[in-house]
Amino acid sequence: MTQLKAKDLRKQDADKLRQTLFDLRSELSKVKGGAERGIVKKDVGKIRRMQRGIAIVLTVMNEKGVIE
């Protein structure tokens, strides 16, 4: 997963932002669930990057006035 930049996200339309948010949330859910069940090793750095990415997408959506 590449690091999300607010500058790049501001160029996207509302539908693309919603899709990015959905993808990040679903991936975060999978990683957290797998870590809790012991299936995969808990990778705190990856979880933190995904949470930060979600926050950036939500910030850009708020700036644009896009309702989640």
FILO-319318 format. One record per residue: residue number from 1; residue in three letters; x, y, z of N, C-alpha, C, CB in turn. Coordinates in nm, 2 decimals. Glycine has a CB too. Layout:
+-----+-----+--------+--------+--------+--------+--------+--------+--------+--------+--------+--------+--------+--------+
!   n ! res !   n.px !   n.py !   n.pz !  ca.px !  ca.py !  ca.pz !   c.px !   c.py !   c.pz !  cb.px !  cb.py !  cb.pz !
+-----+-----+--------+--------+--------+--------+--------+--------+--------+--------+--------+--------+--------+--------+
! NUM ! ALA !      X !      Y !      Z !      X !      Y !      Z !      X !      Y !      Z !      X !      Y !      Z !
...
+-----+-----+--------+--------+--------+--------+--------+--------+--------+--------+--------+--------+--------+--------+
This chain:
+-----+-----+--------+--------+--------+--------+--------+--------+--------+--------+--------+--------+--------+--------+
!   n ! res !   n.px !   n.py !   n.pz !  ca.px !  ca.py !  ca.pz !   c.px !   c.py !   c.pz !  cb.px !  cb.py !  cb.pz !
+-----+-----+--------+--------+--------+--------+--------+--------+--------+--------+--------+--------+--------+--------+
!   1 ! MET !   0.08 !  -0.12 !   0.00 !   0.00 !   0.00 !   0.00 !   0.09 !   0.12 !   0.00 !  -0.10 !   0.00 !   0.12 !
!   2 ! THR !   0.06 !   0.21 !  -0.09 !   0.14 !   0.33 !  -0.10 !   0.08 !   0.44 !   0.00 !   0.14 !   0.39 !  -0.24 !
!   3 ! GLN !   0.16 !   0.53 !   0.04 !   0.11 !   0.63 !   0.13 !   0.02 !   0.73 !   0.05 !   0.23 !   0.71 !   0.19 !
!   4 ! LEU !  -0.09 !   0.76 !   0.11 !  -0.19 !   0.85 !   0.05 !  -0.15 !   0.99 !   0.08 !  -0.33 !   0.82 !   0.10 !
!   5 ! LYS !  -0.16 !   1.08 !  -0.02 !  -0.13 !   1.22 !  -0.01 !  -0.26 !   1.30 !  -0.03 !  -0.02 !   1.26 !  -0.11 !
!   6 ! ALA !  -0.28 !   1.39 !   0.05 !  -0.40 !   1.48 !   0.04 !  -0.40 !   1.55 !  -0.09 !  -0.40 !   1.58 !   0.16 !
!   7 ! LYS !  -0.29 !   1.59 !  -0.14 !  -0.28 !   1.66 !  -0.26 !  -0.34 !   1.58 !  -0.38 !  -0.14 !   1.71 !  -0.29 !
!   8 ! ASP !  -0.30 !   1.45 !  -0.38 !  -0.35 !   1.36 !  -0.48 !  -0.50 !   1.33 !  -0.47 !  -0.27 !   1.23 !  -0.49 !
!   9 ! LEU !  -0.54 !   1.32 !  -0.34 !  -0.68 !   1.29 !  -0.32 !  -0.78 !   1.40 !  -0.35 !  -0.70 !   1.25 !  -0.17 !
!  10 ! ARG !  -0.73 !   1.53 !  -0.34 !  -0.81 !   1.64 !  -0.37 !  -0.84 !   1.65 !  -0.52 !  -0.74 !   1.77 !  -0.33 !
!  11 ! LYS !  -0.77 !   1.58 !  -0.60 !  -0.79 !   1.58 !  -0.75 !  -0.90 !   1.48 !  -0.79 !  -0.66 !   1.55 !  -0.82 !
!  12 ! GLN !  -0.93 !   1.39 !  -0.69 !  -1.03 !   1.28 !  -0.72 !  -1.17 !   1.33 !  -0.70 !  -1.00 !   1.16 !  -0.63 !
!  13 ! ASP !  -1.27 !   1.27 !  -0.77 !  -1.41 !   1.30 !  -0.76 !  -1.47 !   1.23 !  -0.64 !  -1.49 !   1.27 !  -0.88 !
!  14 ! ALA !  -1.59 !   1.26 !  -0.60 !  -1.65 !   1.21 !  -0.48 !  -1.67 !   1.06 !  -0.48 !  -1.79 !   1.27 !  -0.46 !
!  15 ! ASP !  -1.70 !   1.00 !  -0.60 !  -1.72 !   0.86 !  -0.60 !  -1.59 !   0.78 !  -0.58 !  -1.78 !   0.82 !  -0.74 !
!  16 ! LYS !  -1.48 !   0.83 !  -0.64 !  -1.35 !   0.77 !  -0.62 !  -1.31 !   0.78 !  -0.47 !  -1.25 !   0.84 !  -0.71 !
!  17 ! LEU !  -1.34 !   0.89 !  -0.41 !  -1.30 !   0.91 !  -0.27 !  -1.38 !   0.81 !  -0.18 !  -1.33 !   1.05 !  -0.22 !
!  18 ! ARG !  -1.51 !   0.79 !  -0.21 !  -1.59 !   0.69 !  -0.14 !  -1.53 !   0.55 !  -0.16 !  -1.74 !   0.70 !  -0.18 !
!  19 ! GLN !  -1.49 !   0.52 !  -0.28 !  -1.44 !   0.39 !  -0.30 !  -1.31 !   0.36 !  -0.23 !  -1.42 !   0.37 !  -0.46 !
!  20 ! THR !  -1.22 !   0.47 !  -0.23 !  -1.10 !   0.46 !  -0.16 !  -1.12 !   0.44 !  -0.01 !  -1.01 !   0.58 !  -0.18 !
!  21 ! LEU !  -1.22 !   0.51 !   0.04 !  -1.25 !   0.50 !   0.19 !  -1.30 !   0.36 !   0.22 !  -1.35 !   0.60 !   0.23 !
!  22 ! PHE !  -1.39 !   0.30 !   0.13 !  -1.44 !   0.17 !   0.15 !  -1.33 !   0.07 !   0.15 !  -1.55 !   0.14 !   0.04 !
!  23 ! ASP !  -1.24 !   0.08 !   0.05 !  -1.13 !  -0.02 !   0.03 !  -1.04 !  -0.02 !   0.16 !  -1.05 !   0.01 !  -0.09 !
!  24 ! LEU !  -1.01 !   0.10 !   0.21 !  -0.92 !   0.11 !   0.32 !  -0.98 !   0.05 !   0.45 !  -0.88 !   0.26 !   0.35 !
!  25 ! ARG !  -1.11 !   0.08 !   0.46 !  -1.18 !   0.03 !   0.58 !  -1.19 !  -0.12 !   0.58 !  -1.32 !   0.09 !   0.59 !
!  26 ! SER !  -1.22 !  -0.18 !   0.46 !  -1.23 !  -0.32 !   0.45 !  -1.10 !  -0.39 !   0.47 !  -1.29 !  -0.36 !   0.32 !
!  27 ! GLU !  -0.99 !  -0.33 !   0.42 !  -0.86 !  -0.39 !   0.44 !  -0.81 !  -0.38 !   0.58 !  -0.75 !  -0.32 !   0.35 !
!  28 ! LEU !  -0.85 !  -0.27 !   0.65 !  -0.81 !  -0.25 !   0.79 !  -0.89 !  -0.36 !   0.87 !  -0.85 !  -0.11 !   0.84 !
!  29 ! SER !  -1.01 !  -0.38 !   0.84 !  -1.09 !  -0.48 !   0.91 !  -1.03 !  -0.62 !   0.90 !  -1.24 !  -0.48 !   0.86 !
!  30 ! LYS !  -0.99 !  -0.65 !   0.78 !  -0.92 !  -0.78 !   0.75 !  -0.79 !  -0.80 !   0.83 !  -0.90 !  -0.80 !   0.60 !
!  31 ! VAL !  -0.71 !  -0.70 !   0.83 !  -0.58 !  -0.70 !   0.90 !  -0.60 !  -0.71 !   1.05 !  -0.50 !  -0.58 !   0.87 !
!  32 ! LYS !  -0.69 !  -0.63 !   1.10 !  -0.72 !  -0.64 !   1.25 !  -0.78 !  -0.77 !   1.29 !  -0.81 !  -0.52 !   1.29 !
!  33 ! GLY !  -0.87 !  -0.82 !   1.21 !  -0.93 !  -0.95 !   1.24 !  -0.84 !  -1.06 !   1.24 !  -1.05 !  -0.97 !   1.15 !
!  34 ! GLY !  -0.75 !  -1.06 !   1.14 !  -0.65 !  -1.17 !   1.13 !  -0.55 !  -1.16 !   1.24 !  -0.58 !  -1.16 !   0.99 !
!  35 ! ALA !  -0.52 !  -1.04 !   1.28 !  -0.42 !  -1.03 !   1.39 !  -0.48 !  -1.07 !   1.52 !  -0.37 !  -0.88 !   1.40 !
!  36 ! GLU !  -0.61 !  -1.05 !   1.54 !  -0.67 !  -1.09 !   1.67 !  -0.69 !  -1.24 !   1.68 !  -0.81 !  -1.02 !   1.68 !
!  37 ! ARG !  -0.71 !  -1.30 !   1.56 !  -0.73 !  -1.45 !   1.56 !  -0.60 !  -1.52 !   1.55 !  -0.82 !  -1.49 !   1.44 !
!  38 ! GLY !  -0.49 !  -1.45 !   1.54 !  -0.36 !  -1.51 !   1.53 !  -0.32 !  -1.57 !   1.40 !  -0.35 !  -1.62 !   1.63 !
!  39 ! ILE !  -0.40 !  -1.53 !   1.29 !  -0.37 !  -1.59 !   1.16 !  -0.25 !  -1.52 !   1.10 !  -0.50 !  -1.57 !   1.07 !
!  40 ! VAL !  -0.24 !  -1.39 !   1.11 !  -0.13 !  -1.32 !   1.06 !  -0.06 !  -1.24 !   1.18 !  -0.17 !  -1.22 !   0.95 !
!  41 ! LYS !   0.06 !  -1.21 !   1.17 !   0.14 !  -1.14 !   1.27 !   0.08 !  -1.00 !   1.27 !   0.29 !  -1.15 !   1.24 !
!  42 ! LYS !   0.07 !  -0.95 !   1.39 !   0.02 !  -0.81 !   1.41 !   0.12 !  -0.71 !   1.36 !  -0.02 !  -0.79 !   1.56 !
!  43 ! ASP !   0.09 !  -0.64 !   1.26 !   0.17 !  -0.54 !   1.20 !   0.12 !  -0.40 !   1.24 !   0.19 !  -0.56 !   1.05 !
!  44 ! VAL !   0.17 !  -0.35 !   1.35 !   0.12 !  -0.22 !   1.40 !   0.15 !  -0.11 !   1.30 !   0.19 !  -0.19 !   1.53 !
!  45 ! GLY !   0.26 !  -0.11 !   1.23 !   0.29 !  -0.01 !   1.13 !   0.19 !   0.00 !   1.02 !   0.43 !  -0.03 !   1.08 !
!  46 ! LYS !   0.15 !  -0.12 !   0.97 !   0.05 !  -0.12 !   0.86 !  -0.08 !  -0.08 !   0.90 !   0.05 !  -0.27 !   0.80 !
!  47 ! ILE !  -0.12 !  -0.12 !   1.02 !  -0.25 !  -0.07 !   1.08 !  -0.25 !   0.08 !   1.10 !  -0.28 !  -0.14 !   1.21 !
!  48 ! ARG !  -0.14 !   0.13 !   1.15 !  -0.14 !   0.28 !   1.17 !  -0.14 !   0.35 !   1.03 !  -0.01 !   0.31 !   1.24 !
!  49 ! ARG !  -0.07 !   0.30 !   0.93 !  -0.08 !   0.37 !   0.80 !  -0.22 !   0.37 !   0.74 !   0.02 !   0.30 !   0.70 !
!  50 ! MET !  -0.29 !   0.26 !   0.76 !  -0.43 !   0.25 !   0.71 !  -0.52 !   0.34 !   0.78 !  -0.48 !   0.10 !   0.72 !
!  51 ! GLN !  -0.50 !   0.35 !   0.91 !  -0.58 !   0.45 !   0.99 !  -0.55 !   0.59 !   0.95 !  -0.56 !   0.43 !   1.14 !
!  52 ! ARG !  -0.43 !   0.62 !   0.93 !  -0.39 !   0.75 !   0.88 !  -0.45 !   0.78 !   0.74 !  -0.24 !   0.77 !   0.88 !
!  53 ! GLY !  -0.45 !   0.68 !   0.65 !  -0.51 !   0.70 !   0.52 !  -0.66 !   0.73 !   0.53 !  -0.48 !   0.58 !   0.44 !
!  54 ! ILE !  -0.72 !   0.66 !   0.62 !  -0.87 !   0.68 !   0.63 !  -0.89 !   0.82 !   0.68 !  -0.93 !   0.58 !   0.73 !
!  55 ! ALA !  -0.81 !   0.87 !   0.78 !  -0.83 !   1.00 !   0.83 !  -0.80 !   1.11 !   0.72 !  -0.73 !   1.03 !   0.94 !
!  56 ! ILE !  -0.71 !   1.08 !   0.63 !  -0.68 !   1.18 !   0.52 !  -0.79 !   1.18 !   0.43 !  -0.55 !   1.14 !   0.45 !
!  57 ! VAL !  -0.85 !   1.07 !   0.39 !  -0.96 !   1.06 !   0.30 !  -1.08 !   1.13 !   0.36 !  -1.00 !   0.91 !   0.26 !
!  58 ! LEU !  -1.11 !   1.11 !   0.48 !  -1.22 !   1.17 !   0.55 !  -1.20 !   1.32 !   0.56 !  -1.24 !   1.12 !   0.69 !
!  59 ! THR !  -1.08 !   1.37 !   0.58 !  -1.05 !   1.51 !   0.58 !  -1.08 !   1.58 !   0.45 !  -0.91 !   1.54 !   0.62 !
!  60 ! VAL !  -1.03 !   1.51 !   0.34 !  -1.05 !   1.57 !   0.20 !  -1.20 !   1.57 !   0.17 !  -0.97 !   1.48 !   0.10 !
!  61 ! MET !  -1.27 !   1.46 !   0.21 !  -1.42 !   1.46 !   0.18 !  -1.49 !   1.57 !   0.26 !  -1.47 !   1.32 !   0.22 !
!  62 ! ASN !  -1.44 !   1.60 !   0.38 !  -1.50 !   1.70 !   0.46 !  -1.48 !   1.84 !   0.39 !  -1.45 !   1.70 !   0.60 !
!  63 ! GLU !  -1.35 !   1.86 !   0.34 !  -1.32 !   1.98 !   0.28 !  -1.40 !   2.01 !   0.15 !  -1.17 !   1.98 !   0.24 !
!  64 ! LYS !  -1.43 !   1.90 !   0.08 !  -1.51 !   1.91 !  -0.04 !  -1.66 !   1.92 !  -0.02 !  -1.48 !   1.79 !  -0.13 !
!  65 ! GLY !  -1.70 !   1.88 !   0.11 !  -1.84 !   1.88 !   0.14 !  -1.91 !   1.76 !   0.10 !  -1.91 !   2.00 !   0.08 !
!  66 ! VAL !  -1.84 !   1.65 !   0.08 !  -1.90 !   1.52 !   0.04 !  -1.95 !   1.45 !   0.16 !  -1.79 !   1.43 !  -0.04 !
!  67 ! ILE !  -2.07 !   1.42 !   0.15 !  -2.13 !   1.35 !   0.27 !  -2.10 !   1.20 !   0.25 !  -2.29 !   1.37 !   0.27 !
!  68 ! GLU !  -2.06 !   1.14 !   0.36 !  -2.02 !   1.00 !   0.36 !  -2.14 !   0.92 !   0.35 !  -1.94 !   0.96 !   0.49 !
+-----+-----+--------+--------+--------+--------+--------+--------+--------+--------+--------+--------+--------+--------+
